[in-house]
Amino acid sequence: MKSILFYAFYIFSWLIAQLPLKGILFLSKITYHISYYIIGYRLKTVRYNLKNSFPEKPEIELKRIEKAFYKHFNDLLFETFYLLHTNKENAIKMFKFKNIEILQKYYPLGKSVIIATGHYGNWEGLNLFGYYLDHKVIGVYKPLANKRFETFLNNFREKYGAIAVPMPDTFRTVMSYHQQHKPFFLGLISDQTPAQADIRYWTNFLNQDTPIFLGVEKIAVKIDQPVFFCSMRKVKRGRYEIEIELLCENPKDTKPFEITEMQVRALERLIHETPEYWLWSHRRWKYKRVGNSIERQKLG
């Protein structure tokens, strides 16, 4: 069954990717109406997240963001089909790197770079860092149950020069490169929800008490390499601009959780700037602190 699902997905996505990008985005308009008005895909989750994140916004503005998110979400889906099968030249046209030179200067110095970002814009564009940098790009992924899917996606990630590393192997891989004095680029999407047993730190994010992954800070302090935040702004449908912001040059000089707060605030500013491009359909606030315990929350 897993093989059938994989080949069905592969054939479908390949057929979609044969269309020009404009044609693919036209299909996105159709699926937007289906996913939003007919199916209501995770609509309850989206509304719950938006209402709690922006209690100051009137209902009409929340509704505008909601609709704009679903339009972007469908664009994201079809853009990903396109990226999985298109050539490098077409992929590069979709993503403009505004200040990549900020990172390029570290390689001759023998320094690695650590990038924090979130599920904002089209994060698959982060794979293109390997096309521009001399650093070895480490792309961290969550292992999938369907290994055919996993292999296919990893081949896509490695097409631009990256190496795909399963999440449990991240620290070991980083330390291996660091000890061999091989400069690397480590990109971490750090706005996911930690498993309940792994929660070690909470902060206020988008008006809510939120558990945060500490992976970026732990690795940065351990190897004392500079930390950056990656902003991805949607210029128009199918076109993005990527900008790099230095957060911390010397992590070992920081206080506990200082780097984590830097990356959280950077993402928060980006979301407030244009909220519809963040992944609102994700159950980001599934856990809440109640007294000295952590409880799983229901929507509503």
VOPAGU-2260 file (C-alpha; in pm, 1 decimal, decimal comma):
REM VOPAGU-2260
SITE   aa  ch    i         X         Y         Z
SITE  MET   A    0       0,0       0,0       0,0
SITE  LYS   A    1     282,2     240,5      82,8
SITE  SER   A    2     437,2     180,6    -258,0
SITE  ILE   A    3     104,4     245,3    -429,5
SITE  LEU   A    4      59,6     571,6    -239,1
SITE  PHE   A    5     409,8     682,8    -325,9
SITE  TYR   A    6     381,6     612,7    -697,1
SITE  ALA   A    7      36,9     774,2    -710,2
SITE  PHE   A    8     182,1    1085,5    -548,9
SITE  TYR   A    9     487,3    1080,4    -774,4
SITE  ILE   A   10     286,1    1052,9   -1094,4
SITE  PHE   A   11      34,9    1317,9    -984,0
SITE  SER   A   12     301,2    1566,2    -874,4
SITE  TRP   A   13     506,8    1500,2   -1189,2
SITE  LEU   A   14     206,9    1570,5   -1411,9
SITE  ILE   A   15     132,9    1890,9   -1222,3
SITE  ALA   A   16     497,1    1999,9   -1251,0
SITE  GLN   A   17     487,3    1972,9   -1631,0
SITE  LEU   A   18     267,6    2281,4   -1639,9
SITE  PRO   A   19     422,7    2629,0   -1643,2
SITE  LEU   A   20     426,8    2796,5   -1302,8
SITE  LYS   A   21     139,8    3027,1   -1402,8
SITE  GLY   A   22     -72,1    2725,0   -1489,8
SITE  ILE   A   23       8,7    2558,8   -1160,3
SITE  LEU   A   24     -92,4    2870,3    -968,1
SITE  PHE   A   25    -421,6    2874,8   -1158,2
SITE  LEU   A   26    -492,2    2526,8   -1021,6
SITE  SER   A   27    -415,0    2663,9    -677,6
SITE  LYS   A   28    -704,6    2907,0    -711,1
SITE  ILE   A   29    -938,0    2615,4    -772,5
SITE  THR   A   30    -815,3    2407,2    -479,4
SITE  TYR   A   31    -834,3    2716,3    -254,7
SITE  HIS   A   32   -1211,6    2723,4    -297,7
SITE  ILE   A   33   -1233,3    2349,4    -235,4
SITE  SER   A   34   -1009,4    2343,2      73,5
SITE  TYR   A   35   -1157,4    2657,3     229,7
SITE  TYR   A   36   -1523,8    2673,6     132,9
SITE  ILE   A   37   -1609,2    2305,0      80,7
SITE  ILE   A   38   -1373,8    2092,0     293,7
SITE  GLY   A   39   -1277,4    2353,9     551,9
SITE  TYR   A   40    -933,8    2193,4     591,6
SITE  ARG   A   41    -824,3    2247,1     954,9
SITE  LEU   A   42   -1039,2    2559,1     961,7
SITE  LYS   A   43   -1113,0    2522,0    1331,8
SITE  THR   A   44    -740,5    2511,3    1409,1
SITE  VAL   A   45    -665,1    2814,6    1191,6
SITE  ARG   A   46    -938,5    3023,1    1354,4
SITE  TYR   A   47    -834,8    2916,6    1703,7
SITE  ASN   A   48    -472,1    3012,0    1636,4
SITE  LEU   A   49    -553,2    3346,5    1474,5
SITE  LYS   A   50    -799,9    3453,6    1743,0
SITE  ASN   A   51    -557,7    3380,1    2026,1
SITE  SER   A   52    -256,9    3528,8    1846,1
SITE  PHE   A   53    -426,3    3858,0    1755,6
SITE  PRO   A   54    -693,1    3932,8    2019,2
SITE  GLU   A   55    -666,8    4302,9    1932,3
SITE  LYS   A   56    -766,0    4254,9    1568,2
SITE  PRO   A   57   -1131,8    4296,2    1463,3
SITE  GLU   A   58   -1320,5    3999,3    1322,4
SITE  ILE   A   59   -1311,4    4140,5     969,8
SITE  GLU   A   60    -928,3    4153,2     976,2
SITE  LEU   A   61    -902,4    3799,5    1115,2
SITE  LYS   A   62   -1127,8    3680,8     833,8
SITE  ARG   A   63    -906,6    3856,4     576,4
SITE  ILE   A   64    -593,3    3688,1     716,7
SITE  GLU   A   65    -773,6    3353,8     725,2
SITE  LYS   A   66    -870,6    3367,6     357,6
SITE  ALA   A   67    -528,1    3500,0     256,1
SITE  PHE   A   68    -363,4    3212,6     444,9
SITE  TYR   A   69    -566,2    2950,2     257,9
SITE  LYS   A   70    -478,5    3110,9     -74,8
SITE  HIS   A   71    -110,0    3103,1      20,1
SITE  PHE   A   72    -134,8    2749,1     159,1
SITE  ASN   A   73    -265,0    2621,0    -173,4
SITE  ASP   A   74       6,6    2813,9    -359,2
SITE  LEU   A   75     259,3    2650,7    -127,9
SITE  LEU   A   76     126,6    2304,3    -206,1
SITE  PHE   A   77     149,5    2346,3    -583,0
SITE  GLU   A   78     481,0    2533,1    -567,5
SITE  THR   A   79     621,7    2233,4    -381,5
SITE  PHE   A   80     498,9    1992,6    -650,9
SITE  TYR   A   81     672,8    2217,7    -901,5
SITE  LEU   A   82     998,6    2236,4    -705,3
SITE  LEU   A   83    1015,7    1859,5    -656,7
SITE  HIS   A   84    1041,6    1799,3   -1030,3
SITE  THR   A   85    1161,8    2118,0   -1199,7
SITE  ASN   A   86    1523,5    2196,4   -1290,1
SITE  LYS   A   87    1761,3    2416,2   -1091,9
SITE  GLU   A   88    1719,2    2714,2   -1322,8
SITE  ASN   A   89    1342,5    2732,0   -1266,5
SITE  ALA   A   90    1379,1    2680,8    -892,7
SITE  ILE   A   91    1637,2    2958,2    -862,9
SITE  LYS   A   92    1402,3    3200,7   -1039,4
SITE  MET   A   93    1150,2    3154,7    -758,4
SITE  PHE   A   94    1384,2    3261,3    -478,0
SITE  LYS   A   95    1594,9    3575,8    -471,7
SITE  PHE   A   96    1868,4    3590,2    -204,7
SITE  LYS   A   97    1905,0    3956,2    -109,5
SITE  ASN   A   98    2217,6    3950,0     108,1
SITE  ILE   A   99    2373,8    3603,8      81,8
SITE  GLU   A  100    2716,7    3768,9     106,5
SITE  ILE   A  101    2662,0    3797,8     482,7
SITE  LEU   A  102    2709,8    3420,5     505,0
SITE  GLN   A  103    2968,3    3380,4     229,7
SITE  LYS   A  104    3232,2    3574,1     421,4
SITE  TYR   A  105    3248,7    3312,0     698,8
SITE  TYR   A  106    3370,8    3020,7     488,7
SITE  PRO   A  107    3721,9    3161,5     422,4
SITE  LEU   A  108    3746,9    3217,7     798,5
SITE  GLY   A  109    3674,5    2849,5     861,1
SITE  LYS   A  110    3353,1    2931,7    1045,2
SITE  SER   A  111    3020,8    2752,1    1023,5
SITE  VAL   A  112    2683,4    2928,6    1024,8
SITE  ILE   A  113    2360,3    2833,2    1198,4
SITE  ILE   A  114    2029,3    2954,4    1057,6
SITE  ALA   A  115    1700,2    2964,6    1247,7
SITE  THR   A  116    1371,9    3013,2    1066,8
SITE  GLY   A  117    1006,5    2912,5    1080,9
SITE  HIS   A  118     730,5    2765,9     867,1
SITE  TYR   A  119     689,6    3092,9     684,8
SITE  GLY   A  120     671,2    3163,2     311,2
SITE  ASN   A  121     790,9    2855,7     122,2
SITE  TRP   A  122    1057,1    2698,9     342,6
SITE  GLU   A  123    1148,7    2445,6      71,8
SITE  GLY   A  124    1344,2    2734,1     -81,3
SITE  LEU   A  125    1595,7    2694,7     201,0
SITE  ASN   A  126    1736,7    2396,6      10,9
SITE  LEU   A  127    1878,8    2643,5    -243,3
SITE  PHE   A  128    2138,1    2772,3       5,0
SITE  GLY   A  129    2352,7    2482,9    -112,9
SITE  TYR   A  130    2362,0    2634,4    -461,8
SITE  TYR   A  131    2516,4    2961,6    -339,7
SITE  LEU   A  132    2742,0    2864,8     -49,5
SITE  ASP   A  133    3077,0    2689,5     -20,2
SITE  HIS   A  134    2965,1    2562,5     321,3
SITE  LYS   A  135    2836,9    2206,6     331,9
SITE  VAL   A  136    2462,9    2252,7     384,2
SITE  ILE   A  137    2305,6    2025,1     644,8
SITE  GLY   A  138    1932,9    1982,2     592,3
SITE  VAL   A  139    1757,0    1833,0     893,2
SITE  TYR   A  140    1441,1    1630,2     833,2
SITE  LYS   A  141    1194,9    1429,4    1038,1
SITE  PRO   A  142    1205,8    1059,9     936,0
SITE  LEU   A  143     892,4     933,7     762,0
SITE  ALA   A  144     717,2     599,3     796,6
SITE  ASN   A  145     704,7     568,3     417,7
SITE  LYS   A  146    1071,4     530,1     320,8
SITE  ARG   A  147    1000,5     576,3     -51,5
SITE  PHE   A  148     865,5     923,0      24,3
SITE  GLU   A  149    1161,7     991,9     249,1
SITE  THR   A  150    1416,1     890,3     -15,4
SITE  PHE   A  151    1239,2    1092,3    -283,2
SITE  LEU   A  152    1226,2    1406,3     -67,9
SITE  ASN   A  153    1588,7    1365,9      38,7
SITE  ASN   A  154    1698,4    1337,7    -324,4
SITE  PHE   A  155    1523,5    1670,0    -383,7
SITE  ARG   A  156    1695,0    1829,8     -83,9
SITE  GLU   A  157    2035,9    1703,7    -194,6
SITE  LYS   A  158    1992,9    1821,6    -554,4
SITE  TYR   A  159    2140,0    2159,4    -458,9
SITE  GLY   A  160    2439,8    2028,4    -269,9
SITE  ALA   A  161    2295,1    1966,7      76,7
SITE  ILE   A  162    2313,4    1650,8     282,4
SITE  ALA   A  163    1987,9    1528,2     435,5
SITE  VAL   A  164    2027,1    1436,7     802,5
SITE  PRO   A  165    1752,1    1274,8    1013,2
SITE  MET   A  166    1660,5    1483,5    1316,4
SITE  PRO   A  167    1794,4    1235,7    1577,5
SITE  ASP   A  168    2137,4    1248,8    1408,4
SITE  THR   A  169    2164,9    1628,7    1395,6
SITE  PHE   A  170    2395,0    1684,5    1692,5
SITE  ARG   A  171    2626,0    1395,0    1605,3
SITE  THR   A  172    2658,4    1515,1    1244,0
SITE  VAL   A  173    2725,5    1874,5    1347,7
SITE  MET   A  174    2993,6    1772,0    1595,1
SITE  SER   A  175    3159,3    1547,9    1337,7
SITE  TYR   A  176    3191,9    1832,9    1087,3
SITE  HIS   A  177    3300,6    2076,6    1356,8
SITE  GLN   A  178    3572,3    1848,4    1493,3
SITE  GLN   A  179    3703,0    1792,7    1140,7
SITE  HIS   A  180    3714,9    2171,5    1086,3
SITE  LYS   A  181    3474,3    2148,5     791,8
SITE  PRO   A  182    3258,0    2464,5     781,8
SITE  PHE   A  183    2890,4    2387,7     744,7
SITE  PHE   A  184    2555,8    2561,2     709,5
SITE  LEU   A  185    2293,8    2426,3     950,3
SITE  GLY   A  186    1935,7    2533,6     883,6
SITE  LEU   A  187    1677,4    2461,0    1152,8
SITE  ILE   A  188    1303,9    2526,1    1131,5
SITE  SER   A  189    1252,6    2581,0    1500,7
SITE  ASP   A  190     885,7    2678,1    1540,3
SITE  GLN   A  191     753,0    2324,6    1570,9
SITE  THR   A  192     598,6    2199,0    1893,5
SITE  PRO   A  193     828,8    1985,4    2110,3
SITE  ALA   A  194     695,0    1653,9    2231,3
SITE  GLN   A  195     552,5    1693,2    2580,8
SITE  ALA   A  196     840,5    1500,0    2738,9
SITE  ASP   A  197    1094,9    1724,6    2562,9
SITE  ILE   A  198     959,0    2062,8    2675,5
SITE  ARG   A  199    1230,5    2255,1    2862,0
SITE  TYR   A  200    1149,4    2619,0    2796,5
SITE  TRP   A  201     839,6    2838,5    2762,1
SITE  THR   A  202     803,9    3193,2    2637,3
SITE  ASN   A  203     535,2    3434,2    2521,8
SITE  PHE   A  204     500,4    3394,0    2145,7
SITE  LEU   A  205     215,2    3556,2    1956,0
SITE  ASN   A  206      35,6    3645,9    2276,9
SITE  GLN   A  207      45,4    3289,4    2410,1
SITE  ASP   A  208     248,0    3081,9    2653,0
SITE  THR   A  209     447,0    2863,9    2414,7
SITE  PRO   A  210     697,5    2576,1    2449,6
SITE  ILE   A  211    1007,6    2628,7    2233,9
SITE  PHE   A  212    1273,0    2396,8    2091,4
SITE  LEU   A  213    1620,2    2477,5    2227,2
SITE  GLY   A  214    1815,6    2303,4    1951,4
SITE  VAL   A  215    1949,0    2617,6    1783,2
SITE  GLU   A  216    2083,4    2760,1    2108,6
SITE  LYS   A  217    2228,3    2433,1    2236,8
SITE  ILE   A  218    2423,5    2367,4    1917,5
SITE  ALA   A  219    2533,8    2729,5    1879,8
SITE  VAL   A  220    2670,5    2752,6    2233,9
SITE  LYS   A  221    2839,6    2413,0    2209,2
SITE  ILE   A  222    3037,3    2498,9    1893,3
SITE  ASP   A  223    3036,9    2881,2    1936,2
SITE  GLN   A  224    2948,0    2963,6    1575,1
SITE  PRO   A  225    2736,9    3262,8    1459,7
SITE  VAL   A  226    2358,2    3241,1    1453,1
SITE  PHE   A  227    2131,3    3405,6    1195,2
SITE  PHE   A  228    1762,8    3435,5    1125,4
SITE  CYS   A  229    1625,6    3376,6     776,6
SITE  SER   A  230    1329,5    3588,2     664,7
SITE  MET   A  231    1139,4    3481,0     354,9
SITE  ARG   A  232     900,6    3738,1     212,3
SITE  LYS   A  233     649,7    3660,3     -60,3
SITE  VAL   A  234     693,2    3922,6    -332,2
SITE  LYS   A  235     415,0    3778,1    -546,0
SITE  ARG   A  236     272,3    3435,5    -618,1
SITE  GLY   A  237     557,9    3199,5    -696,8
SITE  ARG   A  238     828,5    3454,7    -609,4
SITE  TYR   A  239    1009,8    3502,4    -277,7
SITE  GLU   A  240    1292,2    3713,0    -134,2
SITE  ILE   A  241    1522,5    3565,0     127,3
SITE  GLU   A  242    1704,6    3794,6     370,4
SITE  ILE   A  243    1956,6    3704,1     639,7
SITE  GLU   A  244    1979,3    3876,2     978,8
SITE  LEU   A  245    2266,4    3824,8    1222,4
SITE  LEU   A  246    2137,6    3735,9    1567,3
SITE  CYS   A  247    2453,8    3646,8    1754,5
SITE  GLU   A  248    2823,7    3643,5    1660,5
SITE  ASN   A  249    2959,8    3478,4    1976,1
SITE  PRO   A  250    2703,9    3241,0    2132,8
SITE  LYS   A  251    2922,3    3145,4    2428,6
SITE  ASP   A  252    2901,2    3505,3    2548,6
SITE  THR   A  253    2521,7    3493,2    2576,7
SITE  LYS   A  254    2299,1    3423,7    2874,4
SITE  PRO   A  255    2082,4    3109,7    2894,8
SITE  PHE   A  256    1785,6    3128,5    2653,5
SITE  GLU   A  257    1905,6    3459,6    2508,0
SITE  ILE   A  258    1959,6    3314,3    2159,3
SITE  THR   A  259    1626,7    3132,8    2177,3
SITE  GLU   A  260    1451,2    3459,2    2257,7
SITE  MET   A  261    1628,8    3632,6    1969,8
SITE  GLN   A  262    1502,9    3381,4    1715,9
SITE  VAL   A  263    1149,3    3378,4    1860,7
SITE  ARG   A  264    1125,3    3759,5    1844,8
SITE  ALA   A  265    1262,2    3767,4    1489,9
SITE  LEU   A  266     996,2    3521,2    1373,4
SITE  GLU   A  267     727,2    3706,1    1565,6
SITE  ARG   A  268     817,6    4034,6    1393,9
SITE  LEU   A  269     802,7    3864,8    1054,7
SITE  ILE   A  270     459,9    3715,7    1127,7
SITE  HIS   A  271     321,4    4049,6    1247,7
SITE  GLU   A  272     449,8    4208,7     927,6
SITE  THR   A  273     246,3    3976,1     700,9
SITE  PRO   A  274      67,1    3710,8     907,4
SITE  GLU   A  275     -95,8    3512,8     625,5
SITE  TYR   A  276     231,4    3348,6     520,4
SITE  TRP   A  277     285,6    3153,1     843,5
SITE  LEU   A  278     155,7    2795,1     881,8
SITE  TRP   A  279    -159,1    2865,1    1084,9
SITE  SER   A  280    -300,6    2516,7    1022,6
SITE  HIS   A  281     -38,6    2364,5    1254,7
SITE  ARG   A  282    -144,2    2273,6    1611,2
SITE  ARG   A  283     127,2    2497,1    1755,6
SITE  TRP   A  284     -38,4    2542,7    2093,9
SITE  LYS   A  285    -146,7    2189,1    2172,6
SITE  TYR   A  286      13,5    2207,3    2520,0
SITE  LYS   A  287     -53,2    2452,6    2803,4
SITE  ARG   A  288      97,0    2495,0    3147,3
SITE  VAL   A  289    -156,8    2445,6    3422,4
SITE  GLY   A  290       4,8    2497,0    3761,1
SITE  ASN   A  291     308,8    2269,3    3772,9
SITE  SER   A  292     180,9    2034,9    3504,3
SITE  ILE   A  293     148,4    2038,0    3124,9
SITE  GLU   A  294    -188,3    1956,1    2971,1
SITE  ARG   A  295    -291,7    1884,0    2615,1
SITE  GLN   A  296    -550,1    2138,4    2498,3
SITE  LYS   A  297    -865,4    2090,9    2298,3
SITE  LEU   A  298    -962,9    2339,8    2032,1
SITE  GLY   A  299   -1233,9    2591,8    2108,4
